[in-house]
Amino acid sequence: MKYINVQSVDILNVMNVDDVNRCLSEGRIDVPGVFPRLDALGGRKLVFRTEFGLDELPDQPGLILVRGARQYGKSTWLEGQARKTIETHGAGSGFFLDGDHCRDADDLSRRISDVASMFRKDASVRRLFIDEITAVDNWESAIKRPLDRGELAKVLVVTTGSRASDLRRGSERLPGRKGRLDRTHWLFTPISYGEFLRATGKRHSHQTLIGYLLTGGSPVACTEMAQTGRLPHWTLETVRDWILGECARADRPRRSLVSVMEQIHRGGGSPIGQTKLAKEAGLANNTVAAGYVELLADLQVLGISGAWDADRSLEIARKPAKFPFVNLLAAVAWSEASPYSVEEFLAMPPQRQGVWLEWLVAQELYRRSAIRGKDEPERLPYWQGGDHEIDFAGRDEWIEVKRGKTSPVEFAWFARSFPKRHLTIVGDSTWETDHVRAIRFEHFLLEKI
């Protein structure tokens, strides 16, 4: 057992994985260090509940893949599920592995086989929890071997990972090996605005809304914002390092990534073609630009808003697209302005604030789509025609984001253009007509999914 300093947590007892599994096999889940992140939560005043659609783990065997950004609590959630498994189903019903501590795919495969033989014979439920499995190159081959040998036939394997591109494509390379579960692929989403209010005890206000916006719904950032009124530098550096690390893994130059991020920030809420993005960012061609956009979308950092054809109900790939941030903590981490507090945000020009508020709505739409299980929640099309534009359009709801007050007079054109549709204006006004309703940002964020 050793002592380490983990981010904002003071001192944690941390066991190696063999010691952890020895305790789990004996049901000794209250030993300090078995669940270090849960131990840390015991000393915190603020604890946030996660909600990404997977409320209860299934009892039947199979494979569950949970992917998501760094700093959003996946590992803490996984420890909570492991603890709950032992509490509910008894000693020897759940075990734990950490991809960060595996040398390679062979080492991970061997460890999985070892754990598969450790479950209690009469355990009605058997679960193996593997944290950060995507830290292991070719992790899918490591898990495929014990699956094919039948060693995991009675086991539910629950994995997390931050290498989004690997998790998405890795799951595609395991056809027929994920059991008969109704759903196997989950996205770990930010905490909701309602949960931020509940845990922090904050009341609805414009400053509370901006505070939540800057955190991006990251529990760590939310805690710091509630307690100090500022985002901590180390959290933003962790997010930057994570994205830079994924860029390096994809053999993409760091300087080009920085340039792409700069152009996306400068473009704000305006459509930009990939050819123009490549030119402005100094990239070789639009194919290279598309590669960076895809990488950032896989990492749950960017959304992809293609132009929507309302007549044919489809996106038009050849037209310029918008690339809203759907991870606002990452947006702050890569912002030249670096608004770390509410005061710094409010000091920005009103037009710039409006862009960030549009990104806040994009993040919420992404969160809702991910919880519902949509295949590509990052697809957030916009509509443009003549002198008018709607920020978020598509087959479902149409939403326009406006900083400041609005009036029904501004949107009389919508009923003429789309007599069978309804539009929601998210801003600072409250009113409603037959075809258009205006609600405040706070009310939009508190709507039930």
VOBA-907975 format. One record per residue (C-alpha): residue number from 1; residue in one letter; x, y, z. Coordinates in pm, whole numbers, plus 50000, padded with zeros to 5 digits. Each point is the difference from the previous one (the first is absolute). Layout:
{zalum NUM,'A',{X,Y,Z}}
...
This chain:
{zalum 1,'M',{50000,50000,50000}}
{zalum 2,'K',{50130,50349,49918}}
{zalum 3,'Y',{49896,50361,50037}}
{zalum 4,'I',{49959,50239,49712}}
{zalum 5,'N',{49857,50344,49939}}
{zalum 6,'V',{49711,49984,49753}}
{zalum 7,'Q',{49902,50332,49843}}
{zalum 8,'S',{49787,50202,50245}}
{zalum 9,'V',{49961,49707,50239}}
{zalum 10,'D',{50249,50020,50287}}
{zalum 11,'I',{50142,49658,50091}}
{zalum 12,'L',{49858,49666,49888}}
{zalum 13,'N',{50086,49647,50095}}
{zalum 14,'V',{50051,49820,49668}}
{zalum 15,'M',{50029,49623,49975}}
{zalum 16,'N',{50133,49804,49708}}
{zalum 17,'V',{49738,49808,49804}}
{zalum 18,'D',{50087,49662,50156}}
{zalum 19,'D',{49941,50137,50350}}
{zalum 20,'V',{49673,50156,49885}}
{zalum 21,'N',{49876,49673,49853}}
{zalum 22,'R',{50107,49808,50312}}
{zalum 23,'C',{49775,50229,50204}}
{zalum 24,'L',{49715,49966,49750}}
{zalum 25,'S',{50024,49621,50012}}
{zalum 26,'E',{49963,50019,50379}}
{zalum 27,'G',{49732,50269,49995}}
{zalum 28,'R',{50219,50249,50189}}
{zalum 29,'I',{49885,50309,49812}}
{zalum 30,'D',{50045,50244,50289}}
{zalum 31,'V',{50377,49962,50010}}
{zalum 32,'P',{50159,50339,49915}}
{zalum 33,'G',{50150,49994,49652}}
{zalum 34,'V',{49770,49741,49844}}
{zalum 35,'F',{49795,50282,49847}}
{zalum 36,'P',{50227,50306,50026}}
{zalum 37,'R',{49775,50236,49804}}
{zalum 38,'L',{49699,49909,50214}}
{zalum 39,'D',{50216,50050,50309}}
{zalum 40,'A',{50079,50350,49874}}
{zalum 41,'L',{49631,50077,49949}}
{zalum 42,'G',{49939,49926,50367}}
{zalum 43,'G',{50203,50305,50090}}
{zalum 44,'R',{49841,50235,49748}}
{zalum 45,'K',{49715,50236,50068}}
{zalum 46,'L',{49875,49981,49643}}
{zalum 47,'V',{49910,49667,49839}}
{zalum 48,'F',{49835,49990,49659}}
{zalum 49,'R',{49777,49723,49869}}
{zalum 50,'T',{50076,49873,49652}}
{zalum 51,'E',{49728,49950,49741}}
{zalum 52,'F',{50079,49860,49658}}
{zalum 53,'G',{49720,49750,49952}}
{zalum 54,'L',{50155,49692,50161}}
{zalum 55,'D',{49814,50015,50331}}
{zalum 56,'E',{50040,49631,50088}}
{zalum 57,'L',{50243,49739,49874}}
{zalum 58,'P',{49834,49693,49846}}
{zalum 59,'D',{50027,49667,50180}}
{zalum 60,'Q',{50066,49801,49683}}
{zalum 61,'P',{50349,49955,49850}}
{zalum 62,'G',{50134,50205,49710}}
{zalum 63,'L',{50226,50294,49925}}
{zalum 64,'I',{49927,50365,50080}}
{zalum 65,'L',{50213,50282,49860}}
{zalum 66,'V',{49987,50339,50173}}
{zalum 67,'R',{50205,50277,49839}}
{zalum 68,'G',{50038,50364,50083}}
{zalum 69,'A',{50225,50299,50053}}
{zalum 70,'R',{50258,50036,50274}}
{zalum 71,'Q',{49900,50178,50323}}
{zalum 72,'Y',{49636,49890,49989}}
{zalum 73,'G',{49997,49721,50262}}
{zalum 74,'K',{50001,49672,49806}}
{zalum 75,'S',{50247,49832,50236}}
{zalum 76,'T',{49809,50113,50308}}
{zalum 77,'W',{49678,49866,49848}}
{zalum 78,'L',{50170,49667,49927}}
{zalum 79,'E',{50123,49968,50358}}
{zalum 80,'G',{49646,50070,50119}}
{zalum 81,'Q',{49862,49722,49781}}
{zalum 82,'A',{50264,49755,50125}}
{zalum 83,'R',{49920,50083,50361}}
{zalum 84,'K',{49626,49970,49939}}
{zalum 85,'T',{50053,49658,49837}}
{zalum 86,'I',{50175,49863,50309}}
{zalum 87,'E',{49741,50154,50233}}
{zalum 88,'T',{49711,49848,49801}}
{zalum 89,'H',{50138,49666,49882}}
{zalum 90,'G',{50266,49922,50256}}
{zalum 91,'A',{50373,49935,50012}}
{zalum 92,'G',{50160,49866,49684}}
{zalum 93,'S',{49728,50130,49769}}
{zalum 94,'G',{50203,50290,49859}}
{zalum 95,'F',{50365,50071,49918}}
{zalum 96,'F',{50201,50291,49865}}
{zalum 97,'L',{50278,50065,49745}}
{zalum 98,'D',{50167,50325,49889}}
{zalum 99,'G',{50112,50043,49639}}
{zalum 100,'D',{50245,50271,50103}}
{zalum 101,'H',{50198,49736,50190}}
{zalum 102,'C',{50013,49735,49726}}
{zalum 103,'R',{50317,49974,49791}}
{zalum 104,'D',{49833,49891,49677}}
{zalum 105,'A',{49714,49798,49854}}
{zalum 106,'D',{50160,49668,50102}}
{zalum 107,'D',{50031,50118,50360}}
{zalum 108,'L',{49637,50116,50004}}
{zalum 109,'S',{49881,49671,49848}}
{zalum 110,'R',{50190,49800,50264}}
{zalum 111,'R',{49860,50210,50282}}
{zalum 112,'I',{49645,49957,49866}}
{zalum 113,'S',{50046,49622,49989}}
{zalum 114,'D',{50133,49999,50357}}
{zalum 115,'V',{49704,50201,50130}}
{zalum 116,'A',{49751,49782,49810}}
{zalum 117,'S',{50106,49707,50221}}
{zalum 118,'M',{49957,50193,50326}}
{zalum 119,'F',{49621,50045,50015}}
{zalum 120,'R',{49813,49828,50282}}
{zalum 121,'K',{49849,49677,49869}}
{zalum 122,'D',{49647,50075,50118}}
{zalum 123,'A',{50003,50372,49904}}
{zalum 124,'S',{49671,50075,49827}}
{zalum 125,'V',{50160,50302,49830}}
{zalum 126,'R',{50360,50026,49876}}
{zalum 127,'R',{50144,50336,49896}}
{zalum 128,'L',{50344,50109,49885}}
{zalum 129,'F',{50071,50374,50004}}
{zalum 130,'I',{50286,50125,49778}}
{zalum 131,'D',{50087,50367,50036}}
{zalum 132,'E',{50163,50189,49709}}
{zalum 133,'I',{50017,49691,49780}}
{zalum 134,'T',{50086,50215,49699}}
{zalum 135,'A',{50337,50084,50157}}
{zalum 136,'V',{50104,49656,49870}}
{zalum 137,'D',{50080,49986,49628}}
{zalum 138,'N',{49790,49735,49823}}
{zalum 139,'W',{49789,49953,50312}}
{zalum 140,'E',{49725,49838,49797}}
{zalum 141,'S',{50230,49707,49913}}
{zalum 142,'A',{50086,49963,50370}}
{zalum 143,'I',{49637,49956,50095}}
{zalum 144,'K',{49914,49796,49691}}
{zalum 145,'R',{50224,49708,50102}}
{zalum 146,'P',{49835,49919,50337}}
{zalum 147,'L',{49660,50065,49843}}
{zalum 148,'D',{50067,49747,49725}}
{zalum 149,'R',{50130,49747,50256}}
{zalum 150,'G',{49673,50029,50192}}
{zalum 151,'E',{50169,50128,50314}}
{zalum 152,'L',{49761,50296,50017}}
{zalum 153,'A',{49683,49813,49904}}
{zalum 154,'K',{49838,50080,50337}}
{zalum 155,'V',{50161,50338,50053}}
{zalum 156,'L',{49880,50356,49936}}
{zalum 157,'V',{50310,50199,49898}}
{zalum 158,'V',{49964,50374,50060}}
{zalum 159,'T',{50271,50219,49847}}
{zalum 160,'T',{50076,50372,49991}}
{zalum 161,'G',{50233,50196,49775}}
{zalum 162,'S',{50101,50348,49889}}
{zalum 163,'R',{50144,49911,49661}}
{zalum 164,'A',{49666,50053,49834}}
{zalum 165,'S',{50110,49905,49649}}
{zalum 166,'D',{50140,49669,50122}}
{zalum 167,'L',{49692,49919,50202}}
{zalum 168,'R',{49768,50072,49709}}
{zalum 169,'R',{50202,49798,49751}}
{zalum 170,'G',{50105,49736,50250}}
{zalum 171,'S',{49639,49915,50073}}
{zalum 172,'E',{49943,49960,49628}}
{zalum 173,'R',{50273,49735,49994}}
{zalum 174,'L',{49819,49780,50253}}
{zalum 175,'P',{49693,49887,49802}}
{zalum 176,'G',{49798,49727,50168}}
{zalum 177,'R',{50207,50018,50318}}
{zalum 178,'K',{49809,50257,50205}}
{zalum 179,'G',{49724,49770,50125}}
{zalum 180,'R',{49627,50051,49964}}
{zalum 181,'L',{49977,50332,50179}}
{zalum 182,'D',{49752,50253,49863}}
{zalum 183,'R',{50274,50264,49992}}
{zalum 184,'T',{50375,49965,50037}}
{zalum 185,'H',{50141,50343,49907}}
{zalum 186,'W',{49959,50301,50232}}
{zalum 187,'L',{50132,50356,50003}}
{zalum 188,'F',{50092,50149,50336}}
{zalum 189,'T',{49841,50343,50002}}
{zalum 190,'P',{50049,50321,50203}}
{zalum 191,'I',{49794,50048,50314}}
{zalum 192,'S',{49681,50194,49937}}
{zalum 193,'Y',{49932,50360,50098}}
{zalum 194,'G',{49733,49873,50240}}
{zalum 195,'E',{50255,49776,50171}}
{zalum 196,'F',{50242,50292,50023}}
{zalum 197,'L',{49732,50202,50178}}
{zalum 198,'R',{49906,49714,50232}}
{zalum 199,'A',{50352,49909,50108}}
{zalum 200,'T',{50133,50354,50037}}
{zalum 201,'G',{49688,50148,50156}}
{zalum 202,'K',{50006,50281,49744}}
{zalum 203,'R',{49689,50188,49896}}
{zalum 204,'H',{49895,50087,49645}}
{zalum 205,'S',{50184,50310,49887}}
{zalum 206,'H',{50192,50124,49699}}
{zalum 207,'Q',{50330,49963,50186}}
{zalum 208,'T',{49916,49642,50102}}
{zalum 209,'L',{49925,49919,49636}}
{zalum 210,'I',{50335,50141,49885}}
{zalum 211,'G',{50182,49816,50278}}
{zalum 212,'Y',{49851,49672,49879}}
{zalum 213,'L',{50079,50090,49638}}
{zalum 214,'L',{50371,50044,50075}}
{zalum 215,'T',{50025,49664,50178}}
{zalum 216,'G',{49855,49809,49708}}
{zalum 217,'G',{49820,49779,50253}}
{zalum 218,'S',{50328,49846,50122}}
{zalum 219,'P',{49952,49900,50367}}
{zalum 220,'V',{50356,50104,50091}}
{zalum 221,'A',{49960,50339,49831}}
{zalum 222,'C',{49652,50046,50152}}
{zalum 223,'T',{50142,49944,50348}}
{zalum 224,'E',{50274,50257,49951}}
{zalum 225,'M',{49764,50253,49843}}
{zalum 226,'A',{49752,49966,50288}}
{zalum 227,'Q',{50269,50028,50268}}
{zalum 228,'T',{50245,50253,49854}}
{zalum 229,'G',{49815,50168,49714}}
{zalum 230,'R',{50274,49906,49752}}
{zalum 231,'L',{50108,49707,49786}}
{zalum 232,'P',{50328,49845,50119}}
{zalum 233,'H',{50295,50011,49759}}
{zalum 234,'W',{50088,49635,50062}}
{zalum 235,'T',{49656,49882,49882}}
{zalum 236,'L',{50032,50193,49674}}
{zalum 237,'E',{50355,49873,49951}}
{zalum 238,'T',{49879,49643,50048}}
{zalum 239,'V',{49739,50051,49728}}
{zalum 240,'R',{50256,50157,49763}}
{zalum 241,'D',{50250,49721,50065}}
{zalum 242,'W',{49734,49735,49936}}
{zalum 243,'I',{49907,50152,49663}}
{zalum 244,'L',{50364,50053,49903}}
{zalum 245,'G',{50074,49640,50095}}
{zalum 246,'E',{49724,49872,49777}}
{zalum 247,'C',{50131,50220,49719}}
{zalum 248,'A',{50347,49848,50043}}
{zalum 249,'R',{49856,49648,50000}}
{zalum 250,'A',{49836,50080,49666}}
{zalum 251,'D',{50337,50123,49862}}
{zalum 252,'R',{49868,50351,49950}}
{zalum 253,'P',{50228,50303,50058}}
{zalum 254,'R',{49935,50195,50318}}
{zalum 255,'R',{50036,50335,49823}}
{zalum 256,'S',{49726,49910,49753}}
{zalum 257,'L',{49763,49904,50281}}
{zalum 258,'V',{50065,50336,50168}}
{zalum 259,'S',{49926,50179,49671}}
{zalum 260,'V',{49676,49807,49949}}
{zalum 261,'M',{49884,50087,50351}}
{zalum 262,'E',{50082,50366,49942}}
{zalum 263,'Q',{49794,50010,49680}}
{zalum 264,'I',{49703,49826,50160}}
{zalum 265,'H',{50003,50251,50283}}
{zalum 266,'R',{50028,50292,49759}}
{zalum 267,'G',{49725,49864,49777}}
{zalum 268,'G',{49768,49976,50297}}
{zalum 269,'G',{49645,49930,49889}}
{zalum 270,'S',{50062,50066,49628}}
{zalum 271,'P',{50008,49724,49736}}
{zalum 272,'I',{50343,49923,49858}}
{zalum 273,'G',{50093,49765,49717}}
{zalum 274,'Q',{50275,49745,50054}}
{zalum 275,'T',{50198,50152,49712}}
{zalum 276,'K',{49995,50337,50175}}
{zalum 277,'L',{50078,49837,50334}}
{zalum 278,'A',{50302,49829,49843}}
{zalum 279,'K',{50119,50326,49842}}
{zalum 280,'E',{49957,50212,50313}}
{zalum 281,'A',{50163,49736,50222}}
{zalum 282,'G',{50289,49947,49758}}
{zalum 283,'L',{49913,49637,49926}}
{zalum 284,'A',{50086,49816,49679}}
{zalum 285,'N',{49642,49947,49881}}
{zalum 286,'N',{49639,49956,50109}}
{zalum 287,'T',{50054,49626,50057}}
{zalum 288,'V',{50251,50081,50273}}
{zalum 289,'A',{49755,50252,50150}}
{zalum 290,'A',{49726,49736,49996}}
{zalum 291,'G',{50233,49765,50188}}
{zalum 292,'Y',{50046,50247,50285}}
{zalum 293,'V',{49626,50068,50020}}
{zalum 294,'E',{49927,49626,50015}}
{zalum 295,'L',{50261,49950,50274}}
{zalum 296,'L',{49854,50281,50212}}
{zalum 297,'A',{49646,49870,49943}}
{zalum 298,'D',{50107,49649,50107}}
{zalum 299,'L',{50143,50153,50317}}
{zalum 300,'Q',{49662,50162,50077}}
{zalum 301,'V',{50157,50344,49967}}
{zalum 302,'L',{49833,50128,49681}}
{zalum 303,'G',{49661,49961,49844}}
{zalum 304,'I',{49953,49994,49623}}
{zalum 305,'S',{49717,50224,49879}}
{zalum 306,'G',{49937,49944,49634}}
{zalum 307,'A',{49756,50210,49795}}
{zalum 308,'W',{49646,49856,50017}}
{zalum 309,'D',{49779,49965,49694}}
{zalum 310,'A',{49648,50039,50141}}
{zalum 311,'D',{49831,49884,49679}}
{zalum 312,'R',{50190,49671,49978}}
{zalum 313,'S',{50062,49956,50377}}
{zalum 314,'L',{50372,49938,49971}}
{zalum 315,'E',{50336,50169,50052}}
{zalum 316,'I',{50182,50148,49701}}
{zalum 317,'A',{50361,49886,50022}}
{zalum 318,'R',{50133,50236,49733}}
{zalum 319,'K',{49896,50316,50186}}
{zalum 320,'P',{50207,50165,50276}}
{zalum 321,'A',{49941,49860,50348}}
{zalum 322,'K',{50015,50139,50351}}
{zalum 323,'F',{50214,49835,50267}}
{zalum 324,'P',{49857,50085,50343}}
{zalum 325,'F',{50182,49889,50312}}
{zalum 326,'V',{49804,49734,50185}}
{zalum 327,'N',{50260,49988,50279}}
{zalum 328,'L',{50014,50352,50139}}
{zalum 329,'L',{50282,49919,50241}}
{zalum 330,'A',{50208,49914,49694}}
{zalum 331,'A',{49882,50323,49836}}
{zalum 332,'V',{50134,50196,50297}}
{zalum 333,'A',{50324,49802,50002}}
{zalum 334,'W',{50063,50091,49635}}
{zalum 335,'S',{49875,50358,50012}}
{zalum 336,'E',{50237,50293,49946}}
{zalum 337,'A',{49776,50214,50221}}
{zalum 338,'S',{50008,49735,50276}}
{zalum 339,'P',{49689,50102,50199}}
{zalum 340,'Y',{50068,49818,50329}}
{zalum 341,'S',{49733,50182,50203}}
{zalum 342,'V',{49654,50151,49957}}
{zalum 343,'E',{50148,50350,50018}}
{zalum 344,'E',{50247,49926,49721}}
{zalum 345,'F',{49722,49854,49786}}
{zalum 346,'L',{49779,50305,50048}}
{zalum 347,'A',{50292,50224,49901}}
{zalum 348,'M',{49999,49847,49651}}
{zalum 349,'P',{49814,50179,49717}}
{zalum 350,'P',{49626,49920,49989}}
{zalum 351,'Q',{50031,49836,49657}}
{zalum 352,'R',{50266,49766,50134}}
{zalum 353,'Q',{49787,49915,50301}}
{zalum 354,'G',{49722,49909,49758}}
{zalum 355,'V',{50227,49744,49830}}
{zalum 356,'W',{50076,49831,50333}}
{zalum 357,'L',{49630,49990,50086}}
{zalum 358,'E',{49933,49829,49666}}
{zalum 359,'W',{50269,49745,50090}}
{zalum 360,'L',{49830,49948,50338}}
{zalum 361,'V',{49678,49903,49820}}
{zalum 362,'A',{50200,49777,49764}}
{zalum 363,'Q',{50156,49820,50298}}
{zalum 364,'E',{49657,49945,50155}}
{zalum 365,'L',{49854,49868,49674}}
{zalum 366,'Y',{50298,49767,49967}}
{zalum 367,'R',{49955,49881,50361}}
{zalum 368,'R',{49632,49924,49943}}
{zalum 369,'S',{50063,49815,49673}}
{zalum 370,'A',{50277,49793,50159}}
{zalum 371,'I',{49775,49899,50290}}
{zalum 372,'R',{49727,49901,49754}}
{zalum 373,'G',{50252,49778,49822}}
{zalum 374,'K',{50015,50174,49662}}
{zalum 375,'D',{50271,49856,49776}}
{zalum 376,'E',{50158,50335,49916}}
{zalum 377,'P',{49904,50253,50269}}
{zalum 378,'E',{50266,50236,49867}}
{zalum 379,'R',{49787,50064,49688}}
{zalum 380,'L',{49828,50331,50077}}
{zalum 381,'P',{49888,50147,49664}}
{zalum 382,'Y',{49907,50363,49946}}
{zalum 383,'W',{49765,50156,49743}}
{zalum 384,'Q',{50068,50305,49784}}
{zalum 385,'G',{49782,50163,49739}}
{zalum 386,'G',{49995,50355,49863}}
{zalum 387,'D',{50059,50242,50285}}
{zalum 388,'H',{49907,49751,50270}}
{zalum 389,'E',{50186,49728,50188}}
{zalum 390,'I',{49900,49752,50271}}
{zalum 391,'D',{50286,49879,50221}}
{zalum 392,'F',{49874,49644,50046}}
{zalum 393,'A',{49757,49834,49760}}
{zalum 394,'G',{49923,49649,49876}}
{zalum 395,'R',{49725,49742,50019}}
{zalum 396,'D',{49920,50071,50365}}
{zalum 397,'E',{49998,50337,50175}}
{zalum 398,'W',{50119,50330,49854}}
{zalum 399,'I',{50186,50233,50236}}
{zalum 400,'E',{50136,50352,49964}}
{zalum 401,'V',{50236,50146,50262}}
{zalum 402,'K',{49982,50373,50075}}
{zalum 403,'R',{50191,50197,50259}}
{zalum 404,'G',{49771,50272,50134}}
{zalum 405,'K',{49631,50075,49955}}
{zalum 406,'T',{49790,49882,49705}}
{zalum 407,'S',{49657,50078,49860}}
{zalum 408,'P',{49738,49804,49796}}
{zalum 409,'V',{50038,50266,49732}}
{zalum 410,'E',{50355,49878,49924}}
{zalum 411,'F',{49873,49650,49921}}
{zalum 412,'A',{49675,50063,49816}}
{zalum 413,'W',{50175,49869,49689}}
{zalum 414,'F',{50034,49651,50150}}
{zalum 415,'A',{49628,49921,49993}}
{zalum 416,'R',{49983,50101,49633}}
{zalum 417,'S',{50306,49796,49904}}
{zalum 418,'F',{49928,49693,50214}}
{zalum 419,'P',{49627,49987,50081}}
{zalum 420,'K',{50025,49641,50129}}
{zalum 421,'R',{50302,50050,50225}}
{zalum 422,'H',{50064,50149,50343}}
{zalum 423,'L',{50301,50204,50104}}
{zalum 424,'T',{50149,50052,50347}}
{zalum 425,'I',{50193,50320,50071}}
{zalum 426,'V',{50247,49952,50285}}
{zalum 427,'G',{50100,50336,50144}}
{zalum 428,'D',{49896,50256,50261}}
{zalum 429,'S',{49629,50033,49917}}
{zalum 430,'T',{49684,49801,50069}}
{zalum 431,'W',{49709,50006,49755}}
{zalum 432,'E',{49809,49764,49770}}
{zalum 433,'T',{49803,50006,49673}}
{zalum 434,'D',{49841,49717,49802}}
{zalum 435,'H',{50330,49914,49832}}
{zalum 436,'V',{50275,50151,50214}}
{zalum 437,'R',{50076,49996,50371}}
{zalum 438,'A',{50274,50193,50181}}
{zalum 439,'I',{50152,49863,50322}}
{zalum 440,'R',{50292,50099,50219}}
{zalum 441,'F',{50328,49812,49993}}
{zalum 442,'E',{49945,49871,50354}}
{zalum 443,'H',{49657,49858,49914}}
{zalum 444,'F',{50135,49832,49688}}
{zalum 445,'L',{50280,49834,50195}}
{zalum 446,'L',{49756,49875,50264}}
{zalum 447,'E',{49762,49834,49753}}
{zalum 448,'K',{49956,49627,50050}}
{zalum 449,'I',{50144,49770,49736}}
